[in-house]
């Protein structure tokens, strides 16, 4: 089996969206917790210290997501990310996933070295280690059969899927 995807592009915008989804949204629960805790301190109004702690918690919980968004935006435009941006296609067979970028760079990864797959509505993230992944938009597959064949190949290699 050999599947060649259509050419697709990884953009700064996509990197930013992925970062928001997997770095910022999981932390929102803690920010909400700190806002509620801060309101509780202020409402108790026992003394100036508890009010100050409450205000501090609320301010930090509001600033934290804003700082994270600014950091993600800066990261998505960084020089180290530029190497991963641009048009590419993938060639997937039973043993390897080859990425071929329009700028001439290439990458080759063993299928059985993929540690997990994160399946989202519009794309797959094929993790090659704990922090690095291959981005594959679902619409890059030429047809549904190619997409299903890749999914079966990954499942056959006992790769864990997360949604």
CNS distance restraints for C-alpha pairs under 8 A (distance, minus, plus):
assign (resid   1 and name CA) (resid  93 and name CA) 5.47 0.50 0.50
assign (resid   1 and name CA) (resid  94 and name CA) 6.29 0.50 0.50
assign (resid   2 and name CA) (resid  91 and name CA) 6.82 0.50 0.50
assign (resid   2 and name CA) (resid  92 and name CA) 5.64 0.50 0.50
assign (resid   2 and name CA) (resid  93 and name CA) 4.46 0.50 0.50
assign (resid   2 and name CA) (resid  94 and name CA) 7.38 0.50 0.50
assign (resid   3 and name CA) (resid  90 and name CA) 7.96 0.50 0.50
assign (resid   3 and name CA) (resid  91 and name CA) 5.65 0.50 0.50
assign (resid   3 and name CA) (resid  92 and name CA) 5.08 0.50 0.50
assign (resid   3 and name CA) (resid  93 and name CA) 6.34 0.50 0.50
assign (resid   3 and name CA) (resid 146 and name CA) 6.46 0.50 0.50
assign (resid   3 and name CA) (resid 150 and name CA) 7.99 0.50 0.50
assign (resid   4 and name CA) (resid  89 and name CA) 7.19 0.50 0.50
assign (resid   4 and name CA) (resid  90 and name CA) 5.76 0.50 0.50
assign (resid   4 and name CA) (resid  91 and name CA) 4.49 0.50 0.50
assign (resid   4 and name CA) (resid  92 and name CA) 6.41 0.50 0.50
assign (resid   4 and name CA) (resid 141 and name CA) 7.64 0.50 0.50
assign (resid   4 and name CA) (resid 142 and name CA) 7.95 0.50 0.50
assign (resid   5 and name CA) (resid  89 and name CA) 5.64 0.50 0.50
assign (resid   5 and name CA) (resid  90 and name CA) 5.40 0.50 0.50
assign (resid   5 and name CA) (resid  91 and name CA) 6.54 0.50 0.50
assign (resid   5 and name CA) (resid 140 and name CA) 5.35 0.50 0.50
assign (resid   5 and name CA) (resid 141 and name CA) 4.90 0.50 0.50
assign (resid   5 and name CA) (resid 142 and name CA) 6.17 0.50 0.50
assign (resid   6 and name CA) (resid  89 and name CA) 6.03 0.50 0.50
assign (resid   6 and name CA) (resid  90 and name CA) 7.84 0.50 0.50
assign (resid   6 and name CA) (resid 140 and name CA) 4.92 0.50 0.50
assign (resid   6 and name CA) (resid 141 and name CA) 6.11 0.50 0.50
assign (resid   6 and name CA) (resid 142 and name CA) 6.22 0.50 0.50
assign (resid   7 and name CA) (resid  87 and name CA) 6.43 0.50 0.50
assign (resid   7 and name CA) (resid  88 and name CA) 5.35 0.50 0.50
assign (resid   7 and name CA) (resid  89 and name CA) 4.58 0.50 0.50
assign (resid   7 and name CA) (resid  90 and name CA) 7.88 0.50 0.50
assign (resid   7 and name CA) (resid 140 and name CA) 6.71 0.50 0.50
assign (resid   8 and name CA) (resid  87 and name CA) 5.39 0.50 0.50
assign (resid   8 and name CA) (resid  88 and name CA) 5.50 0.50 0.50
assign (resid   8 and name CA) (resid  89 and name CA) 6.20 0.50 0.50
assign (resid   8 and name CA) (resid 137 and name CA) 7.67 0.50 0.50
assign (resid   8 and name CA) (resid 140 and name CA) 6.21 0.50 0.50
assign (resid   9 and name CA) (resid  85 and name CA) 7.11 0.50 0.50
assign (resid   9 and name CA) (resid  86 and name CA) 5.18 0.50 0.50
assign (resid   9 and name CA) (resid  87 and name CA) 4.15 0.50 0.50
assign (resid   9 and name CA) (resid  88 and name CA) 6.09 0.50 0.50
assign (resid  10 and name CA) (resid  14 and name CA) 6.34 0.50 0.50
assign (resid  10 and name CA) (resid  15 and name CA) 7.43 0.50 0.50
assign (resid  10 and name CA) (resid  84 and name CA) 7.41 0.50 0.50
assign (resid  10 and name CA) (resid  85 and name CA) 5.11 0.50 0.50
assign (resid  10 and name CA) (resid  86 and name CA) 5.54 0.50 0.50
assign (resid  10 and name CA) (resid  87 and name CA) 6.66 0.50 0.50
assign (resid  10 and name CA) (resid 135 and name CA) 7.64 0.50 0.50
assign (resid  11 and name CA) (resid  15 and name CA) 6.42 0.50 0.50
assign (resid  11 and name CA) (resid  85 and name CA) 5.61 0.50 0.50
assign (resid  11 and name CA) (resid  86 and name CA) 6.56 0.50 0.50
assign (resid  12 and name CA) (resid  16 and name CA) 6.14 0.50 0.50
assign (resid  12 and name CA) (resid  76 and name CA) 5.23 0.50 0.50
assign (resid  12 and name CA) (resid  77 and name CA) 6.28 0.50 0.50
assign (resid  12 and name CA) (resid  85 and name CA) 7.19 0.50 0.50
assign (resid  13 and name CA) (resid  17 and name CA) 6.19 0.50 0.50
assign (resid  13 and name CA) (resid  76 and name CA) 7.51 0.50 0.50
assign (resid  14 and name CA) (resid  18 and name CA) 6.13 0.50 0.50
assign (resid  15 and name CA) (resid  19 and name CA) 6.16 0.50 0.50
assign (resid  15 and name CA) (resid  76 and name CA) 5.77 0.50 0.50
assign (resid  16 and name CA) (resid  20 and name CA) 6.20 0.50 0.50
assign (resid  16 and name CA) (resid  72 and name CA) 6.16 0.50 0.50
assign (resid  16 and name CA) (resid  73 and name CA) 6.17 0.50 0.50
assign (resid  16 and name CA) (resid  76 and name CA) 5.71 0.50 0.50
assign (resid  17 and name CA) (resid  21 and name CA) 6.18 0.50 0.50
assign (resid  18 and name CA) (resid  22 and name CA) 6.14 0.50 0.50
assign (resid  19 and name CA) (resid  23 and name CA) 5.33 0.50 0.50
assign (resid  19 and name CA) (resid  24 and name CA) 6.92 0.50 0.50
assign (resid  19 and name CA) (resid  72 and name CA) 6.46 0.50 0.50
assign (resid  20 and name CA) (resid  24 and name CA) 4.88 0.50 0.50
assign (resid  20 and name CA) (resid  25 and name CA) 6.25 0.50 0.50
assign (resid  20 and name CA) (resid  69 and name CA) 7.42 0.50 0.50
assign (resid  20 and name CA) (resid  72 and name CA) 7.53 0.50 0.50
assign (resid  21 and name CA) (resid  25 and name CA) 5.59 0.50 0.50
assign (resid  21 and name CA) (resid  26 and name CA) 7.81 0.50 0.50
assign (resid  22 and name CA) (resid  26 and name CA) 6.67 0.50 0.50
assign (resid  23 and name CA) (resid  27 and name CA) 7.09 0.50 0.50
assign (resid  24 and name CA) (resid  28 and name CA) 6.62 0.50 0.50
assign (resid  24 and name CA) (resid  65 and name CA) 6.90 0.50 0.50
assign (resid  24 and name CA) (resid  68 and name CA) 6.90 0.50 0.50
assign (resid  24 and name CA) (resid  69 and name CA) 7.60 0.50 0.50
assign (resid  25 and name CA) (resid  29 and name CA) 7.88 0.50 0.50
assign (resid  27 and name CA) (resid  31 and name CA) 6.68 0.50 0.50
assign (resid  28 and name CA) (resid  32 and name CA) 6.24 0.50 0.50
assign (resid  28 and name CA) (resid  65 and name CA) 7.58 0.50 0.50
assign (resid  29 and name CA) (resid  33 and name CA) 6.21 0.50 0.50
assign (resid  30 and name CA) (resid  34 and name CA) 6.20 0.50 0.50
assign (resid  31 and name CA) (resid  35 and name CA) 6.25 0.50 0.50
assign (resid  31 and name CA) (resid  61 and name CA) 4.74 0.50 0.50
assign (resid  31 and name CA) (resid  62 and name CA) 7.24 0.50 0.50
assign (resid  31 and name CA) (resid  64 and name CA) 7.76 0.50 0.50
assign (resid  31 and name CA) (resid  65 and name CA) 8.00 0.50 0.50
assign (resid  32 and name CA) (resid  36 and name CA) 6.27 0.50 0.50
assign (resid  32 and name CA) (resid  61 and name CA) 7.31 0.50 0.50
assign (resid  33 and name CA) (resid  37 and name CA) 6.10 0.50 0.50
assign (resid  34 and name CA) (resid  38 and name CA) 5.91 0.50 0.50
assign (resid  34 and name CA) (resid  57 and name CA) 5.74 0.50 0.50
assign (resid  34 and name CA) (resid  58 and name CA) 6.45 0.50 0.50
assign (resid  34 and name CA) (resid  61 and name CA) 6.11 0.50 0.50
assign (resid  35 and name CA) (resid  39 and name CA) 6.15 0.50 0.50
assign (resid  35 and name CA) (resid  57 and name CA) 6.36 0.50 0.50
assign (resid  35 and name CA) (resid  58 and name CA) 4.77 0.50 0.50
assign (resid  35 and name CA) (resid  61 and name CA) 6.26 0.50 0.50
assign (resid  36 and name CA) (resid  40 and name CA) 6.14 0.50 0.50
assign (resid  37 and name CA) (resid  41 and name CA) 6.33 0.50 0.50
assign (resid  37 and name CA) (resid  54 and name CA) 6.94 0.50 0.50
assign (resid  37 and name CA) (resid  57 and name CA) 7.43 0.50 0.50
assign (resid  38 and name CA) (resid  42 and name CA) 6.27 0.50 0.50
assign (resid  38 and name CA) (resid  53 and name CA) 6.87 0.50 0.50
assign (resid  38 and name CA) (resid  54 and name CA) 3.59 0.50 0.50
assign (resid  38 and name CA) (resid  55 and name CA) 6.12 0.50 0.50
assign (resid  38 and name CA) (resid  56 and name CA) 7.44 0.50 0.50
assign (resid  38 and name CA) (resid  57 and name CA) 5.20 0.50 0.50
assign (resid  38 and name CA) (resid  58 and name CA) 5.45 0.50 0.50
assign (resid  39 and name CA) (resid  43 and name CA) 5.91 0.50 0.50
assign (resid  39 and name CA) (resid  54 and name CA) 5.99 0.50 0.50
assign (resid  39 and name CA) (resid  55 and name CA) 7.82 0.50 0.50
assign (resid  39 and name CA) (resid  58 and name CA) 7.49 0.50 0.50
assign (resid  40 and name CA) (resid  44 and name CA) 6.06 0.50 0.50
assign (resid  40 and name CA) (resid  54 and name CA) 7.13 0.50 0.50
assign (resid  41 and name CA) (resid  45 and name CA) 6.62 0.50 0.50
assign (resid  41 and name CA) (resid  50 and name CA) 5.34 0.50 0.50
assign (resid  41 and name CA) (resid  51 and name CA) 5.73 0.50 0.50
assign (resid  41 and name CA) (resid  53 and name CA) 6.89 0.50 0.50
assign (resid  41 and name CA) (resid  54 and name CA) 4.78 0.50 0.50
assign (resid  42 and name CA) (resid  50 and name CA) 6.53 0.50 0.50
assign (resid  42 and name CA) (resid  51 and name CA) 4.53 0.50 0.50
assign (resid  42 and name CA) (resid  52 and name CA) 7.77 0.50 0.50
assign (resid  42 and name CA) (resid  54 and name CA) 5.29 0.50 0.50
assign (resid  42 and name CA) (resid  55 and name CA) 7.17 0.50 0.50
assign (resid  43 and name CA) (resid  51 and name CA) 7.94 0.50 0.50
assign (resid  44 and name CA) (resid  50 and name CA) 7.71 0.50 0.50
assign (resid  44 and name CA) (resid  51 and name CA) 7.95 0.50 0.50
assign (resid  45 and name CA) (resid  50 and name CA) 6.68 0.50 0.50
assign (resid  45 and name CA) (resid  51 and name CA) 5.99 0.50 0.50
assign (resid  46 and name CA) (resid  50 and name CA) 6.53 0.50 0.50
assign (resid  46 and name CA) (resid  51 and name CA) 7.69 0.50 0.50
assign (resid  47 and name CA) (resid  51 and name CA) 6.54 0.50 0.50
assign (resid  48 and name CA) (resid  52 and name CA) 5.97 0.50 0.50
assign (resid  49 and name CA) (resid  53 and name CA) 6.13 0.50 0.50
assign (resid  50 and name CA) (resid  54 and name CA) 6.09 0.50 0.50
assign (resid  51 and name CA) (resid  55 and name CA) 6.22 0.50 0.50
assign (resid  52 and name CA) (resid  56 and name CA) 6.03 0.50 0.50
assign (resid  53 and name CA) (resid  57 and name CA) 6.14 0.50 0.50
assign (resid  54 and name CA) (resid  58 and name CA) 6.27 0.50 0.50
assign (resid  55 and name CA) (resid  59 and name CA) 6.10 0.50 0.50
assign (resid  56 and name CA) (resid  60 and name CA) 6.06 0.50 0.50
assign (resid  57 and name CA) (resid  61 and name CA) 6.01 0.50 0.50
assign (resid  58 and name CA) (resid  62 and name CA) 6.21 0.50 0.50
assign (resid  59 and name CA) (resid  63 and name CA) 6.04 0.50 0.50
assign (resid  60 and name CA) (resid  64 and name CA) 5.74 0.50 0.50
assign (resid  61 and name CA) (resid  65 and name CA) 7.21 0.50 0.50
assign (resid  62 and name CA) (resid  66 and name CA) 7.05 0.50 0.50
assign (resid  63 and name CA) (resid  67 and name CA) 6.06 0.50 0.50
assign (resid  64 and name CA) (resid  68 and name CA) 6.17 0.50 0.50
assign (resid  65 and name CA) (resid  69 and name CA) 6.04 0.50 0.50
assign (resid  66 and name CA) (resid  70 and name CA) 6.24 0.50 0.50
assign (resid  67 and name CA) (resid  71 and name CA) 6.13 0.50 0.50
assign (resid  68 and name CA) (resid  72 and name CA) 6.09 0.50 0.50
assign (resid  69 and name CA) (resid  73 and name CA) 6.09 0.50 0.50
assign (resid  70 and name CA) (resid  74 and name CA) 6.13 0.50 0.50
assign (resid  71 and name CA) (resid  75 and name CA) 6.02 0.50 0.50
assign (resid  72 and name CA) (resid  76 and name CA) 6.03 0.50 0.50
assign (resid  73 and name CA) (resid  77 and name CA) 6.56 0.50 0.50
assign (resid  74 and name CA) (resid  78 and name CA) 6.18 0.50 0.50
assign (resid  75 and name CA) (resid  81 and name CA) 7.33 0.50 0.50
assign (resid  76 and name CA) (resid  81 and name CA) 6.38 0.50 0.50
assign (resid  77 and name CA) (resid  81 and name CA) 6.80 0.50 0.50
assign (resid  77 and name CA) (resid  82 and name CA) 7.12 0.50 0.50
assign (resid  78 and name CA) (resid  82 and name CA) 6.53 0.50 0.50
assign (resid  79 and name CA) (resid  83 and name CA) 7.30 0.50 0.50
assign (resid  80 and name CA) (resid  84 and name CA) 7.93 0.50 0.50
assign (resid  81 and name CA) (resid  85 and name CA) 6.68 0.50 0.50
assign (resid  86 and name CA) (resid 101 and name CA) 6.99 0.50 0.50
assign (resid  86 and name CA) (resid 102 and name CA) 7.00 0.50 0.50
assign (resid  86 and name CA) (resid 103 and name CA) 7.88 0.50 0.50
assign (resid  87 and name CA) (resid 101 and name CA) 5.85 0.50 0.50
assign (resid  87 and name CA) (resid 102 and name CA) 5.42 0.50 0.50
assign (resid  88 and name CA) (resid  99 and name CA) 6.77 0.50 0.50
assign (resid  88 and name CA) (resid 100 and name CA) 5.42 0.50 0.50
assign (resid  88 and name CA) (resid 101 and name CA) 4.15 0.50 0.50
assign (resid  88 and name CA) (resid 102 and name CA) 5.59 0.50 0.50
assign (resid  89 and name CA) (resid  99 and name CA) 5.91 0.50 0.50
assign (resid  89 and name CA) (resid 100 and name CA) 5.52 0.50 0.50
assign (resid  89 and name CA) (resid 101 and name CA) 6.68 0.50 0.50
assign (resid  90 and name CA) (resid  97 and name CA) 6.71 0.50 0.50
assign (resid  90 and name CA) (resid  98 and name CA) 5.46 0.50 0.50
assign (resid  90 and name CA) (resid  99 and name CA) 4.56 0.50 0.50
assign (resid  90 and name CA) (resid 100 and name CA) 6.24 0.50 0.50
assign (resid  91 and name CA) (resid  96 and name CA) 7.98 0.50 0.50
assign (resid  91 and name CA) (resid  97 and name CA) 5.80 0.50 0.50
assign (resid  91 and name CA) (resid  98 and name CA) 5.04 0.50 0.50
assign (resid  91 and name CA) (resid  99 and name CA) 6.57 0.50 0.50
assign (resid  92 and name CA) (resid  96 and name CA) 5.96 0.50 0.50
assign (resid  92 and name CA) (resid  97 and name CA) 4.53 0.50 0.50
assign (resid  92 and name CA) (resid  98 and name CA) 6.35 0.50 0.50
assign (resid  92 and name CA) (resid 150 and name CA) 7.65 0.50 0.50
assign (resid  93 and name CA) (resid  97 and name CA) 6.56 0.50 0.50
assign (resid  94 and name CA) (resid 111 and name CA) 7.24 0.50 0.50
assign (resid  94 and name CA) (resid 153 and name CA) 6.92 0.50 0.50
assign (resid  95 and name CA) (resid 110 and name CA) 5.75 0.50 0.50
assign (resid  95 and name CA) (resid 111 and name CA) 5.33 0.50 0.50
assign (resid  95 and name CA) (resid 112 and name CA) 7.27 0.50 0.50
assign (resid  96 and name CA) (resid 108 and name CA) 6.57 0.50 0.50
assign (resid  96 and name CA) (resid 109 and name CA) 5.48 0.50 0.50
assign (resid  96 and name CA) (resid 110 and name CA) 4.47 0.50 0.50
assign (resid  96 and name CA) (resid 111 and name CA) 5.10 0.50 0.50
assign (resid  97 and name CA) (resid 108 and name CA) 5.77 0.50 0.50
assign (resid  97 and name CA) (resid 109 and name CA) 5.18 0.50 0.50
assign (resid  97 and name CA) (resid 110 and name CA) 6.33 0.50 0.50
assign (resid  97 and name CA) (resid 111 and name CA) 6.28 0.50 0.50
assign (resid  98 and name CA) (resid 106 and name CA) 7.13 0.50 0.50
assign (resid  98 and name CA) (resid 107 and name CA) 5.65 0.50 0.50
assign (resid  98 and name CA) (resid 108 and name CA) 4.47 0.50 0.50
assign (resid  98 and name CA) (resid 109 and name CA) 6.43 0.50 0.50
assign (resid  99 and name CA) (resid 106 and name CA) 5.47 0.50 0.50
assign (resid  99 and name CA) (resid 107 and name CA) 5.04 0.50 0.50
assign (resid  99 and name CA) (resid 108 and name CA) 6.41 0.50 0.50
assign (resid 100 and name CA) (resid 104 and name CA) 6.85 0.50 0.50
assign (resid 100 and name CA) (resid 105 and name CA) 6.23 0.50 0.50
assign (resid 100 and name CA) (resid 106 and name CA) 4.66 0.50 0.50
assign (resid 100 and name CA) (resid 107 and name CA) 6.74 0.50 0.50
assign (resid 101 and name CA) (resid 105 and name CA) 5.27 0.50 0.50
assign (resid 101 and name CA) (resid 106 and name CA) 6.07 0.50 0.50
assign (resid 109 and name CA) (resid 113 and name CA) 7.16 0.50 0.50
assign (resid 109 and name CA) (resid 114 and name CA) 8.00 0.50 0.50
assign (resid 109 and name CA) (resid 128 and name CA) 7.88 0.50 0.50
assign (resid 110 and name CA) (resid 114 and name CA) 7.17 0.50 0.50
assign (resid 111 and name CA) (resid 154 and name CA) 7.29 0.50 0.50
assign (resid 111 and name CA) (resid 157 and name CA) 7.60 0.50 0.50
assign (resid 112 and name CA) (resid 157 and name CA) 5.92 0.50 0.50
assign (resid 112 and name CA) (resid 159 and name CA) 7.82 0.50 0.50
assign (resid 113 and name CA) (resid 128 and name CA) 6.44 0.50 0.50
assign (resid 114 and name CA) (resid 126 and name CA) 6.40 0.50 0.50
assign (resid 114 and name CA) (resid 127 and name CA) 5.66 0.50 0.50
assign (resid 114 and name CA) (resid 128 and name CA) 4.81 0.50 0.50
assign (resid 114 and name CA) (resid 129 and name CA) 7.32 0.50 0.50
assign (resid 114 and name CA) (resid 159 and name CA) 6.87 0.50 0.50
assign (resid 115 and name CA) (resid 126 and name CA) 7.69 0.50 0.50
assign (resid 115 and name CA) (resid 127 and name CA) 5.64 0.50 0.50
assign (resid 115 and name CA) (resid 128 and name CA) 5.84 0.50 0.50
assign (resid 115 and name CA) (resid 129 and name CA) 6.25 0.50 0.50
assign (resid 115 and name CA) (resid 130 and name CA) 7.85 0.50 0.50
assign (resid 115 and name CA) (resid 159 and name CA) 6.19 0.50 0.50
assign (resid 115 and name CA) (resid 160 and name CA) 7.18 0.50 0.50
assign (resid 116 and name CA) (resid 126 and name CA) 6.24 0.50 0.50
assign (resid 116 and name CA) (resid 127 and name CA) 5.37 0.50 0.50
assign (resid 116 and name CA) (resid 128 and name CA) 7.69 0.50 0.50
assign (resid 116 and name CA) (resid 159 and name CA) 5.42 0.50 0.50
assign (resid 116 and name CA) (resid 160 and name CA) 4.86 0.50 0.50
assign (resid 116 and name CA) (resid 161 and name CA) 5.97 0.50 0.50
assign (resid 116 and name CA) (resid 162 and name CA) 7.60 0.50 0.50
assign (resid 117 and name CA) (resid 124 and name CA) 6.72 0.50 0.50
assign (resid 117 and name CA) (resid 125 and name CA) 5.65 0.50 0.50
assign (resid 117 and name CA) (resid 126 and name CA) 4.72 0.50 0.50
assign (resid 117 and name CA) (resid 127 and name CA) 6.08 0.50 0.50
assign (resid 117 and name CA) (resid 159 and name CA) 6.97 0.50 0.50
assign (resid 117 and name CA) (resid 160 and name CA) 6.19 0.50 0.50
assign (resid 117 and name CA) (resid 161 and name CA) 4.81 0.50 0.50
assign (resid 117 and name CA) (resid 162 and name CA) 6.17 0.50 0.50
assign (resid 118 and name CA) (resid 124 and name CA) 5.75 0.50 0.50
assign (resid 118 and name CA) (resid 125 and name CA) 5.03 0.50 0.50
assign (resid 118 and name CA) (resid 126 and name CA) 6.61 0.50 0.50
assign (resid 118 and name CA) (resid 127 and name CA) 7.81 0.50 0.50
assign (resid 118 and name CA) (resid 161 and name CA) 5.89 0.50 0.50
assign (resid 118 and name CA) (resid 162 and name CA) 4.77 0.50 0.50
assign (resid 118 and name CA) (resid 163 and name CA) 5.74 0.50 0.50
assign (resid 119 and name CA) (resid 123 and name CA) 6.40 0.50 0.50
assign (resid 119 and name CA) (resid 124 and name CA) 4.69 0.50 0.50
assign (resid 119 and name CA) (resid 125 and name CA) 6.51 0.50 0.50
assign (resid 119 and name CA) (resid 161 and name CA) 6.95 0.50 0.50
assign (resid 119 and name CA) (resid 162 and name CA) 6.04 0.50 0.50
assign (resid 119 and name CA) (resid 163 and name CA) 4.94 0.50 0.50
assign (resid 120 and name CA) (resid 124 and name CA) 6.00 0.50 0.50
assign (resid 120 and name CA) (resid 163 and name CA) 6.02 0.50 0.50
assign (resid 122 and name CA) (resid 137 and name CA) 5.93 0.50 0.50
assign (resid 122 and name CA) (resid 138 and name CA) 5.68 0.50 0.50
assign (resid 122 and name CA) (resid 139 and name CA) 7.49 0.50 0.50
assign (resid 123 and name CA) (resid 135 and name CA) 7.06 0.50 0.50
assign (resid 123 and name CA) (resid 136 and name CA) 5.55 0.50 0.50
assign (resid 123 and name CA) (resid 137 and name CA) 3.98 0.50 0.50
assign (resid 123 and name CA) (resid 138 and name CA) 4.90 0.50 0.50
assign (resid 123 and name CA) (resid 139 and name CA) 7.89 0.50 0.50
assign (resid 124 and name CA) (resid 134 and name CA) 7.99 0.50 0.50
assign (resid 124 and name CA) (resid 135 and name CA) 6.07 0.50 0.50
assign (resid 124 and name CA) (resid 136 and name CA) 5.14 0.50 0.50
assign (resid 124 and name CA) (resid 137 and name CA) 6.16 0.50 0.50
assign (resid 124 and name CA) (resid 138 and name CA) 6.83 0.50 0.50
assign (resid 125 and name CA) (resid 133 and name CA) 5.77 0.50 0.50
assign (resid 125 and name CA) (resid 134 and name CA) 5.55 0.50 0.50
assign (resid 125 and name CA) (resid 135 and name CA) 4.90 0.50 0.50
assign (resid 125 and name CA) (resid 136 and name CA) 6.37 0.50 0.50
assign (resid 126 and name CA) (resid 133 and name CA) 5.10 0.50 0.50
assign (resid 126 and name CA) (resid 134 and name CA) 4.91 0.50 0.50
assign (resid 126 and name CA) (resid 135 and name CA) 6.58 0.50 0.50
assign (resid 126 and name CA) (resid 136 and name CA) 7.74 0.50 0.50
assign (resid 127 and name CA) (resid 131 and name CA) 7.29 0.50 0.50
assign (resid 127 and name CA) (resid 132 and name CA) 5.78 0.50 0.50
assign (resid 127 and name CA) (resid 133 and name CA) 3.99 0.50 0.50
assign (resid 127 and name CA) (resid 134 and name CA) 6.30 0.50 0.50
assign (resid 128 and name CA) (resid 132 and name CA) 5.80 0.50 0.50
assign (resid 128 and name CA) (resid 133 and name CA) 5.39 0.50 0.50
assign (resid 128 and name CA) (resid 134 and name CA) 7.27 0.50 0.50
assign (resid 129 and name CA) (resid 133 and name CA) 7.04 0.50 0.50
assign (resid 136 and name CA) (resid 140 and name CA) 7.03 0.50 0.50
assign (resid 137 and name CA) (resid 141 and name CA) 7.84 0.50 0.50
assign (resid 138 and name CA) (resid 147 and name CA) 7.27 0.50 0.50
assign (resid 141 and name CA) (resid 146 and name CA) 6.12 0.50 0.50
assign (resid 141 and name CA) (resid 147 and name CA) 5.83 0.50 0.50
assign (resid 142 and name CA) (resid 146 and name CA) 6.64 0.50 0.50
assign (resid 143 and name CA) (resid 147 and name CA) 6.67 0.50 0.50
assign (resid 144 and name CA) (resid 148 and name CA) 6.15 0.50 0.50
assign (resid 145 and name CA) (resid 149 and name CA) 6.10 0.50 0.50
assign (resid 146 and name CA) (resid 150 and name CA) 6.35 0.50 0.50
assign (resid 147 and name CA) (resid 151 and name CA) 6.36 0.50 0.50
assign (resid 148 and name CA) (resid 152 and name CA) 6.12 0.50 0.50
assign (resid 149 and name CA) (resid 153 and name CA) 6.10 0.50 0.50
assign (resid 150 and name CA) (resid 154 and name CA) 6.22 0.50 0.50
assign (resid 151 and name CA) (resid 155 and name CA) 6.14 0.50 0.50
assign (resid 152 and name CA) (resid 156 and name CA) 5.88 0.50 0.50
assign (resid 153 and name CA) (resid 157 and name CA) 6.45 0.50 0.50
assign (resid 154 and name CA) (resid 158 and name CA) 6.71 0.50 0.50
assign (resid 154 and name CA) (resid 159 and name CA) 5.72 0.50 0.50
assign (resid 155 and name CA) (resid 159 and name CA) 5.53 0.50 0.50
assign (resid 155 and name CA) (resid 160 and name CA) 7.47 0.50 0.50
